Structure formats: C-alpha cells, structure tokens
Amino acid sequence: MIAPLLTSLLLVVQNRPALDSATVTRLLNQLKVSDSAVCALAGEALTNYGGFWGHAFADPGMPMPQPMPTPMPMPGGGPGEVRVNMHENTRDMDPAVLRAFRAVIRDDNRCVRNIAARVLGNHGGSESYSLFVGMLKDARADFRETGARGLGELQDSRAITPLVDALSGDASPVVRMTAAWALGEIEEKTAIDALARALGDRAPEVRRTAAWALGELDDKRAVGPLSGALNDGVLEVRLVAVWAVGEIEDASAVPLLATAAKDRDSRVRQQAAWALGEIEDAQGIASLEALMRDPVADVRKTAIWALGEIEDDRAVEPLVAALKDSDEDVRATAAWALGEIESPRALDGLTAAQRDEVGSVRHAATWALRQIDDNNENIHVRVRPRVKVKP
C-alpha cells in the first residue's frame, strides 16, 4: 500500500501536470487508509505541489514552528529560523479540485482533514471562511480543531472574534491551542489581550502556543504578560516565552530576561542570551557577562554572540578573556564579537589568538583585526581571512 501511494505522489510532483479532481480524489482516498506517518509525508508532497507552502507538515498536532533560533555568527548565516509565507507563490486551482478537497474536510482521518484545510485555506476564498467558522462551532472537537486550523491558513481578520471565543471558552485544549496558533498566523494586534489571558491556561500546550503567537504579533504590549510565562513550570513554555520576548525586541524586556538567564535549564539560559542579542540593548551586558561563565559551552557561545550584536565597548575585556576558553567555537565567536565592537583594546588579545591551534579561531581573529583597523600597519595578518561576515 505504501509503495504504490508514494509512487503515485512522486509521479504527480515530478511531472507537475495540471492537478485534476480525479487524481486528488484518488490520492486522498488512499491517504485515508494509510499509516499516519505515511499520510504526513504524502501530505507534504501533495500540498507542496506548485509551491503552495514550505513549512513542515510532519506533525499536524503542532502547527507552529519550534522557536529555538540558533545563532550562527560565523562563518555565515544569522540567527533565527526560516519561515515561508504560505500565501506567496500560489496559483489558482481548478474549482473541481477545490471541491475534491472540500469533500474530505469532515473526514474522520485527521491528517486528511488537515491537508484539505491547508489547501482550502490558501485557495478557497470567502467560501472557505464560512466553512471554517461553521466547523469551529461543531459538536465534535476534532472538527472544531480543523475549523481553527483552516482560519489560520486563511489569515482573514474576520476570524479574530470566533477564534478568540474558541481560545477562551472551548473545552478542548487542542482546539484552544489551534485557535492560539491561528491568531498568531493572522497577526492582528486586537488579539493581544486574549492571547495574554491564554498564558494562564491550564494546558501547557495552550500556554506555549499563546506565547508563540504573541511573539508573532510583535507588539511591546505583550512583554508584560509574557513576563509571567518566563517563570512557567513547564520548560517548553519558558523557552517559547523567551523566544517571543526576543522577537518583540523591546528594551523593557531586558530586566525580565535577567531572570531567564539564571534558569535551571541551559536551553532557557541560551535562549535568554539569544533574546538579549536580538534586543541589542546595553542593559543586557551584565547578564551576558555572567552567562559567559556558564558551564555549558553553547550558552557561553550564544552570550558572546549577543555581546557582538550589542557592540558595546564595555564587553571588550571579558571577550578578550574568552579567547582562551576551552571550547574552540567559543573562542572563535569571541574573536568575531571583538571584530564587531572594533575596539583597539582588543588588539593584543586578537594578535595572540592568531596563533591558536584551531584554524577557525585564527581566521576569526585575523578578520577581527582587520575590522578594528584595516589600515593599521602594526597589524600582522597571518592568515588570509575566510570568515563570511554576517550582513
């Protein structure tokens, strides 16, 4: 069963003929009786046909991305995750094909419903809005979840009120979670208060998703409500709350992140360092200097990256000391950060780092010396710099 199904999908995706309703119906019927993992993979292939969207379909119960940005200051790349706007690069679909997807929107197979919701949300227009709002009021919780999911895909501001009602009053935590996700997808500021209240929901998955949605809304009014989530008893909630505060990038959050920087879990401490780097406010230097002494190398590296983002001269001495860290990535990131700050006080430390046993550290030190003073004849460049500087 699996091989013929995947073969059919590959033929459709590779050949890219015009999708017809018969092909869609046949594939959806096969997916109804397939393994859930196979359905997820097949759904990714089917819904990505023609470039409809690009985010992961593998876990239909977790529509939001996992917000754990990893700073990559050198070589190449910046922090953050890649997200694809699902409403770009779309194309009109045959009405008969849309009807084929609409026919399974109330199917008992959750994966199939999710596939249909994504297609109809991106291509169904005003008819889909009425369909999803109606499903959001269904007696079956799984259908209400699909309704909320479809409204999030549709990104229609008319859905704010019904989604807020679902978020605050639905008995199912899955429906409340999906409503929070949909509000984050729509990105209307009017949802801030409802999402802030959801940070106190009894279900951790709802609290986590509400925090993510507030980060998506990117409004400084959300910083206050998120402060409580920074102390949530569930690790995943704290992680997402710190991410959201970093996304908002408001300096008022810096004192709040000082608490997260002392969290018992190293992942939260690393996330706090990332957030302080995103905010780029000198108030965060003290917390970051403390994190440079963290026992976990990834935390130290991220704190150093953040100091490079802030570019404050007060961080030079601790960064020079970090050039002797036991971890080579920490040393290389410290050299990069000193190059970002461009202080002459770092010259001796960086010159010594050109003799480091690890090539990436030497290259970073050489690049940093050139950043500080490219015309200084006293700087002896030992290695041609190959560091790709982040834009």
N, C-alpha and C positions, 0 to 999 in steps of 0.2 A: 504493500500500500504506500509506503513512504517513498520508495524509489520512483514509481510512476508519477506521483504527485510532484515531487521536486523536479523531475524531468520535464513535466508539463510547464512548470513555472519558469524553468530555465529557458525553454524554447520561446515562451512568451516574452520574457525580459530581454533575451539576446536579440531576437528578431524584431522586436518592437513594432509589430503590426498595430493597426488601429484596434483598440480594445473593443470587443463586441460583447453583447449581453450574454450570448450563449457560452462563450469562453469563461466569463466571470461567474456565471451561474454554476457551470461545471466545476470550476475550481473551488468555489465556496462550498458546494455540496461535499466535495472531497475533504475540505478542511473541517467540516462539522464532525466527521468521524475519525479525525486524525489525532495523534498524540498532541498534548498541549504544547510541548517544545517544538514539534514539527510545525504546528499551526503558527506559532510565533515567528519562526524563521520564514515560513511561507508568506505570512502576512507582511513581513518586512519587504520581501521581494515584490509582492503584489502591489503594495501601497507605494513603494518607491518607484514603480513603473512611471516613466516620464518625468522623474524628478519631483514627485509631489512633496516629499519631505525627507529629512535625513536623520532624525533622532531615533534612538533605539526603541524598538518595538518589543524587545525580548521579554520584558516584564510588564504585562498590561495592567498589573495591580499597582505599579509605581510609575505613573506617567511623568513625574517630574525628574529632571536630571539629578544625579547625586552631586551636590555642590561642594566639591573638595578641590578647589583650584590648587595647582602645584606650581610654585614659582620656578621658572627656568631662565634665570637672568643671563646665563652664558653657558655654552655657546648657543645662541639662537633662541628665539621664542620668548614669549612673555607669559605672565600668569593668567590663569583663567581657563575656562572650558570653551569648547567650540559648540555653538548652538546654531541651528539652521532655522531661518524664518520659513515656517511651513506654508506661508501664503505667497511666497515668491516662486517664480519659475513654474507656475501651474499652467494648465491648459484646459480649455473647455472639454467637457466629457459628453459623450452621446447620452441623451436623455434615457435611452433604453438601458444603458449601462448603469446609470444612476438608479433606475428602477430596480435593477438586479441587486444592487447593494441595499436599497431601501427594503427589499423583500426579506432580508435577513436581520434587520435591525432589532427585531424582537426574538431572535433565535435563542434557544436555550444555551447554546455554546457561547461562552463569554468572549473567547478570542475572536470568533466570527463577528459578534456584535461590535467589538472594538474596531475591527477592520472597517466595518460599514460606517461606524461613527466618524472615523477619520476621513474617509472619502466624502461622505455627505457633509461633514463639517467644512471641508475645504472647497467643495464643488456644488453643494446642494442649494445654496442661496436661501431666500426667505422661507421657502417651504421647509427647509431643514430646521429653521428656528422654531417654527410651530411644532414640528415633530418632536424635537428635543425637549422643549418646555413641557409638552404633554407627557413625555416619558418621565420627566423629573417629578411628576405628580402620581406616577403609577403605584399601585399597591405593592408591587414586587420591588424589593430593594435593589436587585441586580439591574432591573430596567431603569430605576432612578439613577443608578451609577452611570449607565450608558448615556442617559439624558444629560447629566452633568458633563461627562466627557465630551459629548458632541458640542455642547455650548462652548466649552473651552476651545475646541478646534475651530468653531465658527468665529470666535472672537467678536461677538456682537454686543455692544454696550447695553442693548435692551435686556440682556440676560443678567445684569447685575442684581436686580431685585430678586428674581426667583432663585438665583444661586446663593444670595445672602440668606434667604429664608431657609434653604436647604442646609447651609452651613450651620445655622444657629438652631434649627429645630428638627432635623431629620434624625430618626432613631438609629440609623445605620452609620457606624464610624467610617465605613468605606465610602458611603455617599458624601458624608461631611468632608472627608479628605479630598475626594474628587472635586467637590464644589470649591474647596480652597484652591486647589490646583487651577481650576478653570478661571477663578478670579485673578490669579496671578498671570494667566495667559492673556486675559483681556486687558489688564494693566490700567484699570480705571481707578483714580485716586479715591473715588467715593467708597471704595471697598475697604479702606484702611481700618475704619472702626470695627467692622465685622471681623476682619482678619485678626485685629488686635485682641478681640474678645476670644477668638478661637485659640489663642495661645494658652488659654486656661482650660481647654477641652480635656475631658478625662482620658481620651485616647491619644497616645503619644504620636501615632501616625498623623493625626489631625493637627496637633501642635507643630510637628515638624513641617508639614506642608504649608501651614499658615505662615510660619516663619519664612519659608522659601518664597511664598507669594509676596510677602511684604518686601523682601529684597528685590523682587521683580518690579514692584511698584516704584521703588527707588525714590522715596519721599522721606525727608528728615523727620516728619511727624511720627514715623514708625519706630524711631530709635528708642523712645521712652518705653513703649510696650515691649520691644524686643529685649530690654534690659532684664526683665524677669526670666525670659527664656534662656538667657545666658547662664542661669543657675538651675536649669531644669534637671531633674533627677535622671533623665534618660540621655545617654551620650549623643545619640543621633539628633536629638532636638537641640542640644547645645551647639553641636557642630554647625547645623544649618543656621541657627540664630547668629552665630559669629560670622558665618559667610554673608548673611543678609546685611549685617551691620557694615561689613566691608564693602558690599555692593552699593550701599547708600552713600558712603564716602562723606559723612558729615563729622566735623571735628568734635561735636558734642559727645560722640560715642567713645572718644579716646579714654576717658576715665573709666567707662564701663568695661572696656577691653582689658584694662589692667587686672580686673578680677579673672577674666577668662585666661589671661596669660599665666595665672597661677593654678589653673585647673589640674586636677589629679591625673587626667588623661593627656598623654603627649600630643594626641591628634588635635585636641582642642587648643593646646598651647601653640602648636604650629599654625593652626587656623587663625588664632588671635594675632600672631606675628604677621601673617599674610594680610589680615584686615588692616592692621596698623600701617603696613606699607601701602595699601590701597588708599587710605585716607591721607597719607603724606603730611601729617601734622607733627611738629616738633614736640608736642606734648607727649608723644609716644616713645620718645627716646629712652627714658628711664626704664620703662617696661621692656623695651627691646634689648637694652644692655643687660638686664637681668636674664633674659631668655638666651643671650649669647653664652651663658654659663650653664645652660640646660644639659643634663646628662645625655639627651638624645640628639644625635648629630643633625637629623632633619630639622629639628626645632632651631638649633643654632644657625643652620644654613638659612632658614627662612627669615629669622630675625635679622641676620646680616643683610640679606636681600632687601628687607624693608628699610634698613638704615640707608642703603644705597638709593632707594626710592625717595626717602625724605631729604637726602642731600644736605645734611646739617654738619657743620664743621666740628661740632662737639663730639661727634662719634668717631673722630679720626683715631684717637689713642686706643680705644677698645678694639677698633677694626685692625689696627696695626698689630696688636697683641694676637688677634685671631689668625694672623698669617702664620702662626706657629701651632695652630690647632692640630690635634692628632688625625683629624679627618681631612683627606685631600680636597673633597668637594667644599668643605667649609673654608679651607684656605683659599681656594680659587674664587669662591664667592666674595670673600673678604677683599681680595685684590680688585675684583670687579667693582665692589662698592666704593672702595677708595678712589678708583678712577672716576666714578660718578660724582664724588664730592669734590675732587680736583684740588685738594689741599697740599701745599708744598711740605707740610709737616709729615706727610706720608712717604717722602722720597727715600729716606734711609731704609725704612721697612720694606718698601717695594723693591728697592735695589737688591736687598738681601734675598727677597723672595724669587728673584731671577735665578737663584742658584738652587731652588727647590728641586728635590729628587723627582717630582712629578711634572710632566710636561704641561698639563693644563694649568697648573699654578704658575709656572714660568711664563706661559703665554699671556695669562691674565695680568700678571704683574707688569709685563712689558707693555701691554696695551694701556694699562692704568698710568704708567709713567708718561706715555705719550699724551694721554688725556690731560695730565697735570700741566705739562709744558712741552709741547711738540717741538719748540724751538730752543729748548734749553740744551746747550752743548755739553753740560756736565752729566746729562743722562746717557748712559751707555746701553744701547738696545742690544741685548744678547741674542734674542730670538725674534725673527720676523713675526709680528702679531698675526694670529689667525683667529682671533676672537670675533665672532659676529655680534656686534653691539646691538642691543635691543633698541628699537626705534623710540 
